[in-house]
């Protein structure tokens, strides 16, 4: 062993510091970093990441040095030393199998209204801002003992307060024959991680041409459009019961933290906060309009 103030230990500490700085610089510049610095801005995620780092360091230290201690100081054989570590190894396997699995708990509900009593119409499918007033009205309309006159008055107020959300969910397709093949491939397989260089070679186009075509057709760069597509697909997956880790793996992200950062850049909220906002006792699980007896349907 070496003293803490020895040249060997100080050199190792200095090397670790340089490595962490280099990692931070690389994470800040990477398109899809292993750990997003934006996500680490959340104090809960930062504390959890640091805690896991310390725990993993302690675990590795125990796995490496504990057998040496048992054999050199306690006089155990290699087999006995290995058996002594069995509980630690089983705990590690169990923890690795269950850690990081966040339950999305996302559910979508449809509120049905009679077409004849619906004065509001949008030209295209439109996301509506869920204000506290609108949520209260929907909760009132979910009551089964509401008389027709009271229901009609409440529905009239609902139509009066409907406002399109600033965060619309539609994804604009390019509609440009030069890049339609890219859009079709990504719609078929959102986890396709081919970059501009690979697509330029496959389509015999320049990277700049592809970038300009996406920007002109959709208002987004190629990377931004692919990211938006993956987030839309993630909403579908989570509505079907997938958790954050499953959605990130299905969409080709190396780590759930990378997926969370991408989701937050597009939707301005994390998957967990979106799930929390849509779940719990404040959700509307019952019928709103008597058009369909089953009313509010989960999809």
CORHU-V966823 format. One record per residue. N is the residue number from 1. RES is the residue in three letters. PSI is psi in degrees with one decimal (none if undefined). Layout:
BEGIN
n=N res=RES psi=PSI
n=N res=RES psi=PSI
END
This chain:
BEGIN
n=1 res=UNK psi=159.1
n=2 res=UNK psi=145.6
n=3 res=UNK psi=152.8
n=4 res=UNK psi=-31.1
n=5 res=UNK psi=6.6
n=6 res=UNK psi=161.3
n=7 res=UNK psi=-35.8
n=8 res=UNK psi=-47.3
n=9 res=UNK psi=-43.5
n=10 res=UNK psi=-35.9
n=11 res=UNK psi=-41.1
n=12 res=UNK psi=-42.5
n=13 res=UNK psi=-41.7
n=14 res=UNK psi=-41.0
n=15 res=UNK psi=-39.9
n=16 res=UNK psi=-40.8
n=17 res=UNK psi=-43.6
n=18 res=UNK psi=-40.3
n=19 res=UNK psi=-41.9
n=20 res=UNK psi=-39.8
n=21 res=UNK psi=-44.4
n=22 res=UNK psi=-38.9
n=23 res=UNK psi=-43.5
n=24 res=UNK psi=-41.4
n=25 res=UNK psi=-43.0
n=26 res=UNK psi=-40.2
n=27 res=UNK psi=-35.6
n=28 res=UNK psi=-28.1
n=29 res=UNK psi=-19.4
n=30 res=UNK psi=144.4
n=31 res=UNK psi=-45.0
n=32 res=UNK psi=81.5
n=33 res=UNK psi=156.7
n=34 res=UNK psi=-44.5
n=35 res=UNK psi=115.7
n=36 res=UNK psi=130.6
n=37 res=UNK psi=-27.4
n=38 res=UNK psi=-40.9
n=39 res=UNK psi=-38.0
n=40 res=UNK psi=-11.7
n=41 res=UNK psi=-18.2
n=42 res=UNK psi=120.9
n=43 res=UNK psi=-32.3
n=44 res=UNK psi=-46.5
n=45 res=UNK psi=-39.8
n=46 res=UNK psi=-46.7
n=47 res=UNK psi=-41.3
n=48 res=UNK psi=-40.8
n=49 res=UNK psi=-44.7
n=50 res=UNK psi=-39.1
n=51 res=UNK psi=-44.3
n=52 res=UNK psi=-36.3
n=53 res=UNK psi=-45.4
n=54 res=UNK psi=-40.8
n=55 res=UNK psi=-41.0
n=56 res=UNK psi=-37.9
n=57 res=UNK psi=-43.8
n=58 res=UNK psi=-38.6
n=59 res=UNK psi=-44.3
n=60 res=UNK psi=-41.0
n=61 res=UNK psi=-43.5
n=62 res=UNK psi=-40.8
n=63 res=UNK psi=-31.9
n=64 res=UNK psi=-47.5
n=65 res=UNK psi=-26.0
n=66 res=UNK psi=-42.7
n=67 res=UNK psi=-37.4
n=68 res=UNK psi=-42.6
n=69 res=UNK psi=-45.3
n=70 res=UNK psi=-37.7
n=71 res=UNK psi=-40.4
n=72 res=UNK psi=-33.7
n=73 res=UNK psi=-33.3
n=74 res=UNK psi=-10.4
n=75 res=UNK psi=20.1
n=76 res=UNK psi=155.0
n=77 res=UNK psi=171.4
n=78 res=UNK psi=-39.3
n=79 res=UNK psi=-43.5
n=80 res=UNK psi=-38.5
n=81 res=UNK psi=-42.4
n=82 res=UNK psi=-40.7
n=83 res=UNK psi=-33.3
n=84 res=UNK psi=-25.9
n=85 res=UNK psi=2.4
n=86 res=UNK psi=-43.2
n=87 res=UNK psi=-40.8
n=88 res=UNK psi=-43.7
n=89 res=UNK psi=-40.8
n=90 res=UNK psi=-39.3
n=91 res=UNK psi=-37.4
n=92 res=UNK psi=-44.1
n=93 res=UNK psi=-44.1
n=94 res=UNK psi=-41.2
n=95 res=UNK psi=-41.2
n=96 res=UNK psi=-28.5
n=97 res=UNK psi=-23.9
n=98 res=UNK psi=-15.2
n=99 res=UNK psi=149.9
n=100 res=UNK psi=3.5
n=101 res=UNK psi=96.2
n=102 res=UNK psi=127.9
n=103 res=UNK psi=121.2
n=104 res=UNK psi=-43.5
n=105 res=UNK psi=41.0
n=106 res=UNK psi=131.4
n=107 res=UNK psi=143.0
n=108 res=UNK psi=142.2
n=109 res=UNK psi=144.6
n=110 res=UNK psi=126.2
n=111 res=UNK psi=118.4
n=112 res=UNK psi=134.3
n=113 res=UNK psi=149.6
n=114 res=UNK psi=127.6
n=115 res=UNK psi=-35.9
n=116 res=UNK psi=-19.8
n=117 res=UNK psi=23.9
n=118 res=UNK psi=94.0
n=119 res=UNK psi=-12.9
n=120 res=UNK psi=134.4
n=121 res=UNK psi=135.0
n=122 res=UNK psi=147.3
n=123 res=UNK psi=-31.8
n=124 res=UNK psi=162.5
n=125 res=UNK psi=128.9
n=126 res=UNK psi=133.2
n=127 res=UNK psi=135.8
n=128 res=UNK psi=139.0
n=129 res=UNK psi=124.6
n=130 res=UNK psi=91.5
n=131 res=UNK psi=161.4
n=132 res=UNK psi=-37.5
n=133 res=UNK psi=-45.7
n=134 res=UNK psi=-39.1
n=135 res=UNK psi=-40.4
n=136 res=UNK psi=-39.4
n=137 res=UNK psi=-41.8
n=138 res=UNK psi=-36.3
n=139 res=UNK psi=-38.5
n=140 res=UNK psi=-43.1
n=141 res=UNK psi=-18.4
n=142 res=UNK psi=-12.3
n=143 res=UNK psi=133.2
n=144 res=UNK psi=-17.3
n=145 res=UNK psi=15.9
n=146 res=UNK psi=129.0
n=147 res=UNK psi=157.9
n=148 res=UNK psi=-39.6
n=149 res=UNK psi=-43.7
n=150 res=UNK psi=-37.7
n=151 res=UNK psi=-42.7
n=152 res=UNK psi=-40.3
n=153 res=UNK psi=-42.9
n=154 res=UNK psi=-40.9
n=155 res=UNK psi=-37.4
n=156 res=UNK psi=-39.3
n=157 res=UNK psi=-37.6
n=158 res=UNK psi=-48.8
n=159 res=UNK psi=-27.7
n=160 res=UNK psi=-28.5
n=161 res=UNK psi=0.6
n=162 res=UNK psi=129.5
n=163 res=UNK psi=135.4
n=164 res=UNK psi=141.2
n=165 res=UNK psi=146.8
n=166 res=UNK psi=-15.5
n=167 res=UNK psi=85.6
n=168 res=UNK psi=153.3
n=169 res=UNK psi=-4.0
n=170 res=UNK psi=150.3
n=171 res=UNK psi=119.0
n=172 res=UNK psi=125.0
n=173 res=UNK psi=147.5
n=174 res=UNK psi=-51.9
n=175 res=UNK psi=26.5
n=176 res=UNK psi=119.5
n=177 res=UNK psi=-22.0
n=178 res=UNK psi=-30.0
n=179 res=UNK psi=6.7
n=180 res=UNK psi=-33.9
n=181 res=UNK psi=-35.7
n=182 res=UNK psi=-47.0
n=183 res=UNK psi=-42.5
n=184 res=UNK psi=-40.5
n=185 res=UNK psi=-39.7
n=186 res=UNK psi=-33.7
n=187 res=UNK psi=-35.1
n=188 res=UNK psi=-37.9
n=189 res=UNK psi=88.6
n=190 res=UNK psi=-19.1
n=191 res=UNK psi=-1.1
n=192 res=UNK psi=115.3
n=193 res=UNK psi=18.5
n=194 res=UNK psi=134.1
n=195 res=UNK psi=-171.6
n=196 res=UNK psi=-40.1
n=197 res=UNK psi=-45.6
n=198 res=UNK psi=-40.8
n=199 res=UNK psi=-37.2
n=200 res=UNK psi=-41.1
n=201 res=UNK psi=-40.3
n=202 res=UNK psi=-33.9
n=203 res=UNK psi=1.8
n=204 res=UNK psi=41.5
n=205 res=UNK psi=165.7
n=206 res=UNK psi=155.9
n=207 res=UNK psi=-37.4
n=208 res=UNK psi=-37.1
n=209 res=UNK psi=-44.1
n=210 res=UNK psi=-44.1
n=211 res=UNK psi=-46.1
n=212 res=UNK psi=-37.4
n=213 res=UNK psi=-43.9
n=214 res=UNK psi=-42.4
n=215 res=UNK psi=-40.7
n=216 res=UNK psi=-38.7
n=217 res=UNK psi=-33.5
n=218 res=UNK psi=-13.4
n=219 res=UNK psi=3.1
n=220 res=UNK psi=154.1
n=221 res=UNK psi=169.2
n=222 res=UNK psi=-46.7
n=223 res=UNK psi=-40.1
n=224 res=UNK psi=-40.1
n=225 res=UNK psi=-43.0
n=226 res=UNK psi=-38.6
n=227 res=UNK psi=-42.5
n=228 res=UNK psi=-39.7
n=229 res=UNK psi=-43.4
n=230 res=UNK psi=-37.9
n=231 res=UNK psi=-41.1
n=232 res=UNK psi=-41.4
n=233 res=UNK psi=-34.9
n=234 res=UNK psi=-38.5
n=235 res=UNK psi=-39.9
n=236 res=UNK psi=-46.4
n=237 res=UNK psi=-45.0
n=238 res=UNK psi=-30.9
n=239 res=UNK psi=-22.5
n=240 res=UNK psi=3.5
n=241 res=UNK psi=-0.7
n=242 res=UNK psi=144.6
n=243 res=UNK psi=-179.8
n=244 res=UNK psi=-43.7
n=245 res=UNK psi=-43.2
n=246 res=UNK psi=-42.2
n=247 res=UNK psi=-42.4
n=248 res=UNK psi=-40.2
n=249 res=UNK psi=-42.8
n=250 res=UNK psi=-34.2
n=251 res=UNK psi=1.5
n=252 res=UNK psi=13.4
n=253 res=UNK psi=140.2
n=254 res=UNK psi=-34.7
n=255 res=UNK psi=147.8
n=256 res=UNK psi=-33.2
n=257 res=UNK psi=-36.1
n=258 res=UNK psi=-41.9
n=259 res=UNK psi=-42.7
n=260 res=UNK psi=-41.6
n=261 res=UNK psi=-43.0
n=262 res=UNK psi=-41.6
n=263 res=UNK psi=-41.5
n=264 res=UNK psi=-34.5
n=265 res=UNK psi=-34.3
n=266 res=UNK psi=-48.0
n=267 res=UNK psi=-10.4
n=268 res=UNK psi=6.6
n=269 res=UNK psi=159.8
n=270 res=UNK psi=158.8
n=271 res=UNK psi=-37.4
n=272 res=UNK psi=-43.0
n=273 res=UNK psi=-34.1
n=274 res=UNK psi=-40.2
n=275 res=UNK psi=-41.8
n=276 res=UNK psi=-36.0
n=277 res=UNK psi=-25.3
n=278 res=UNK psi=-1.9
n=279 res=UNK psi=-179.7
n=280 res=UNK psi=-178.5
n=281 res=UNK psi=-12.4
n=282 res=UNK psi=-3.3
n=283 res=UNK psi=164.3
n=284 res=UNK psi=96.9
n=285 res=UNK psi=-0.1
n=286 res=UNK psi=171.3
n=287 res=UNK psi=150.1
n=288 res=UNK psi=-48.4
n=289 res=UNK psi=145.2
n=290 res=UNK psi=10.6
n=291 res=UNK psi=-46.0
n=292 res=UNK psi=125.6
n=293 res=UNK psi=-34.4
n=294 res=UNK psi=-16.1
n=295 res=UNK psi=-121.2
n=296 res=UNK psi=118.4
n=297 res=UNK psi=134.5
n=298 res=UNK psi=132.2
n=299 res=UNK psi=none
END
